[in-house]
């Protein structure tokens, strides 16, 4: 994709970026999320992981790329589908963005600036670098535990191991074929980055905690803890 000399560097970054949104039953906030990203000028692909709500009905009114899994596979699988699809498009940069309304589209530019103006392959968003996050204590505890788990098994120490807001160079997408279909993909990503000696950095992001996202997060606490229990065993057995 060629840069347009008539556009600013920021506008060229936006036009050069595909935003991948894995989605499962987020119809409550999905329209607002898509509208925000479109207002910024981003090209979008939503990977619908077999939602059974009104997500498909909402999305049909937007000029976006849309893929729907025939069965629910998990966020890792949805991202893999998105990465595979992105390779058929010309965008040199890809950003992953959650569908629940927590991510701020304004943070995307900061990640892209860091990615495009430095020799990095991945830029990870971090909720802990700016010191302004208002995170519930239980969620913070779970995420801090995830940081330790990732470091023990990968040797990579990030300040925020499970932030879904990340930026990638297109040249790395062929390596991002997750075998972990669900939330364990976040740690598998670090294994992949280490295996292929990808250069990475972190960039501060601002998470928006709403009543909707907090209620959803509380329902997911048990499944996150279960993920860690299973993942510890699986990674210990399969680690290189």
C-alpha positions as CSV (number, residue, x, y, z in Angstrom):
1,X,0.0,0.0,0.0
2,X,1.5,3.3,-1.1
3,X,1.5,6.4,1.1
4,X,-0.5,9.3,-0.2
5,X,1.7,12.4,-0.2
6,X,-1.4,14.7,0.1
7,X,-2.2,13.2,3.5
8,X,-0.5,13.8,6.9
9,X,1.7,11.1,8.4
10,X,-1.1,10.3,10.9
11,X,-3.7,10.0,8.1
12,X,-1.4,7.7,6.2
13,X,-1.0,5.5,9.2
14,X,-4.8,5.2,9.6
15,X,-5.2,4.4,5.9
16,X,-2.4,1.8,6.2
17,X,-4.0,0.0,9.1
18,X,-6.6,-2.8,9.4
19,X,-8.3,-3.2,12.7
20,X,-9.3,-6.7,13.6
21,X,-12.1,-7.1,16.1
22,X,-12.9,-10.5,17.6
23,X,-16.5,-10.5,18.6
24,X,-18.8,-12.8,20.6
25,X,-22.2,-11.6,21.8
26,X,-21.3,-7.9,22.1
27,X,-24.4,-6.4,20.5
28,X,-24.9,-4.1,23.5
29,X,-21.9,-2.0,22.7
30,X,-20.8,-3.2,19.2
31,X,-22.4,-0.4,17.3
32,X,-20.7,2.3,19.4
33,X,-17.3,0.5,19.0
34,X,-17.6,0.3,15.2
35,X,-18.8,3.9,14.9
36,X,-15.9,5.2,16.9
37,X,-13.4,3.4,14.7
38,X,-15.0,4.4,11.4
39,X,-15.1,8.0,12.6
40,X,-11.3,7.8,12.9
41,X,-11.0,6.4,9.3
42,X,-9.9,2.9,10.1
43,X,-10.6,-0.1,7.8
44,X,-12.2,-2.9,10.0
45,X,-12.7,-6.6,9.9
46,X,-15.0,-8.1,12.5
47,X,-14.5,-11.8,13.2
48,X,-17.8,-13.0,14.7
49,X,-17.1,-16.1,16.8
50,X,-20.7,-17.5,16.3
51,X,-22.5,-14.9,18.3
52,X,-26.2,-15.7,19.0
53,X,-27.2,-12.1,19.7
54,X,-28.0,-9.2,17.3
55,X,-24.3,-8.6,16.3
56,X,-24.7,-9.7,12.7
57,X,-27.9,-7.6,12.3
58,X,-26.0,-4.5,13.6
59,X,-23.0,-5.0,11.5
60,X,-24.8,-5.3,8.2
61,X,-25.4,-1.6,8.1
62,X,-21.6,-0.8,8.1
63,X,-19.1,-0.9,5.3
64,X,-16.7,-3.3,6.9
65,X,-15.2,-6.7,6.4
66,X,-17.2,-9.4,8.2
67,X,-16.4,-13.1,8.9
68,X,-18.5,-15.4,11.0
69,X,-17.4,-18.7,12.5
70,X,-20.0,-21.5,12.1
71,X,-19.2,-22.6,15.7
72,X,-17.8,-20.8,18.7
73,X,-14.1,-21.4,18.9
74,X,-12.7,-18.7,21.2
75,X,-10.9,-15.4,20.9
76,X,-7.5,-17.0,19.9
77,X,-9.2,-18.7,16.9
78,X,-11.0,-15.5,16.0
79,X,-7.7,-13.6,15.9
80,X,-6.1,-16.3,13.8
81,X,-8.9,-16.0,11.3
82,X,-8.5,-12.3,11.3
83,X,-4.7,-12.5,10.7
84,X,-5.2,-15.0,7.8
85,X,-7.8,-12.7,6.2
86,X,-5.5,-9.6,6.7
87,X,-2.9,-11.3,4.6
88,X,-5.2,-11.0,1.6
89,X,-5.4,-7.3,2.0
90,X,-2.7,-4.6,1.4
91,X,-2.5,-3.0,4.8
92,X,1.1,-2.9,6.2
93,X,-0.2,-2.6,9.8
94,X,-2.7,-4.6,11.7
95,X,-4.3,-3.7,15.1
96,X,-6.3,-6.0,17.3
97,X,-9.1,-4.3,19.2
98,X,-11.6,-5.7,21.7
99,X,-15.4,-5.5,20.9
100,X,-16.5,-4.7,24.5
101,X,-15.9,-1.0,24.4
102,X,-13.0,-0.9,26.8
103,X,-10.4,0.2,24.3
104,X,-9.9,3.8,23.2
105,X,-9.5,4.3,19.5
106,X,-7.2,7.3,20.2
107,X,-4.6,4.9,21.6
108,X,-4.3,3.1,18.3
109,X,-2.3,6.0,16.8
110,X,0.2,5.9,19.7
111,X,0.8,2.2,19.0
112,X,1.1,2.8,15.3
113,X,3.5,5.7,15.8
114,X,5.7,3.4,17.9
115,X,5.5,0.6,15.4
116,X,6.0,2.5,12.2
117,X,8.8,4.8,13.4
118,X,10.9,2.2,15.1
119,X,12.3,-1.2,14.2
120,X,9.5,-3.2,16.0
121,X,7.4,-6.1,14.8
122,X,4.8,-5.9,17.6
123,X,3.7,-3.1,20.0
124,X,1.8,-4.3,23.0
125,X,-0.7,-1.9,24.7
126,X,-0.3,-1.6,28.5
127,X,-2.8,-0.5,31.0
128,X,-0.1,-0.2,33.7
129,X,2.4,2.2,32.1
130,X,0.5,5.5,32.5
131,X,-0.5,5.0,36.1
132,X,-4.0,6.4,35.5
133,X,-5.9,3.1,35.2
134,X,-8.9,2.5,37.5
135,X,-8.9,-1.2,37.4
136,X,-10.9,-3.4,39.8
137,X,-8.7,-5.0,42.4
138,X,-9.7,-8.6,41.5
139,X,-9.0,-8.0,37.8
140,X,-5.6,-6.4,38.6
141,X,-4.7,-9.4,40.7
142,X,-5.5,-11.8,37.9
143,X,-3.6,-9.8,35.4
144,X,-0.6,-9.5,37.7
145,X,-0.6,-13.3,38.0
146,X,-0.7,-13.5,34.2
147,X,2.4,-11.4,34.0
148,X,4.3,-13.8,36.3
149,X,3.0,-16.9,34.4
150,X,4.1,-15.4,31.1
151,X,7.6,-14.5,32.4
152,X,8.1,-18.0,33.9
153,X,7.3,-19.8,30.7
154,X,8.5,-17.4,28.0
155,X,11.2,-15.2,29.7
156,X,9.4,-12.2,28.3
157,X,8.4,-9.6,31.0
158,X,5.6,-7.4,29.9
159,X,3.8,-4.9,32.2
160,X,0.4,-6.1,30.8
161,X,0.3,-9.6,29.5
162,X,-3.4,-9.8,28.5
163,X,-4.2,-6.5,26.9
164,X,-6.1,-7.1,23.6
165,X,-4.9,-3.8,22.1
166,X,-1.8,-4.6,20.0
167,X,-0.2,-3.5,16.8
168,X,1.6,-5.7,14.3
169,X,3.5,-5.4,11.1
170,X,1.9,-7.3,8.3
171,X,5.1,-9.1,7.6
172,X,4.7,-11.1,10.9
173,X,1.2,-12.3,10.3
174,X,2.0,-15.6,8.7
175,X,3.7,-16.6,12.0
176,X,0.6,-15.8,14.1
177,X,-1.3,-19.0,13.7
178,X,-2.5,-19.8,17.2
179,X,-3.0,-23.3,18.4
180,X,-4.5,-22.0,21.6
181,X,-8.0,-21.0,20.5
182,X,-9.1,-19.3,23.7
183,X,-7.5,-16.8,26.1
184,X,-4.2,-18.8,26.3
185,X,-3.3,-17.3,22.9
186,X,-2.0,-14.2,24.8
187,X,0.8,-16.3,26.2
188,X,1.3,-18.3,23.0
189,X,1.9,-15.0,21.3
190,X,4.9,-14.4,23.5
191,X,6.2,-17.9,22.6
192,X,5.9,-17.0,18.9
193,X,7.6,-13.7,19.4
194,X,10.5,-15.3,21.1
195,X,10.7,-18.2,18.6
196,X,10.9,-15.8,15.6
197,X,13.0,-13.2,17.4
198,X,10.4,-10.5,16.9
199,X,11.2,-7.1,18.2
200,X,8.6,-5.7,20.5
201,X,7.8,-2.7,22.7
202,X,5.0,-1.6,25.0
203,X,2.9,1.5,24.8
204,X,0.6,3.0,27.4
205,X,-3.2,2.7,26.8
206,X,-6.2,4.0,28.6
207,X,-8.9,1.4,29.4
208,X,-12.5,2.6,29.8
209,X,-14.2,0.6,32.5
210,X,-18.0,0.8,32.1
211,X,-20.8,-0.9,34.0
212,X,-21.2,-3.3,31.0
213,X,-17.5,-4.3,30.9
214,X,-17.2,-4.6,34.6
215,X,-20.2,-6.9,34.9
216,X,-18.9,-9.0,32.0
217,X,-15.4,-9.1,33.6
218,X,-16.9,-10.3,36.9
219,X,-18.7,-13.2,35.1
220,X,-15.4,-14.1,33.5
221,X,-13.2,-14.2,36.6
222,X,-13.8,-17.9,37.2
223,X,-13.0,-18.9,33.6
224,X,-9.8,-16.8,33.7
225,X,-8.6,-18.6,36.8
226,X,-9.5,-21.9,35.2
227,X,-7.5,-20.9,32.1
228,X,-4.4,-20.2,34.2
229,X,-4.7,-23.6,36.0
230,X,-4.9,-25.5,32.7
231,X,-2.4,-23.3,30.9
232,X,0.3,-23.8,33.6
233,X,0.1,-27.6,33.1
234,X,-0.1,-27.5,29.4
235,X,2.8,-25.0,28.9
236,X,5.0,-26.8,31.4
237,X,4.5,-30.1,29.4
238,X,4.9,-28.5,26.0
239,X,7.5,-25.8,26.6
240,X,10.5,-26.1,24.4
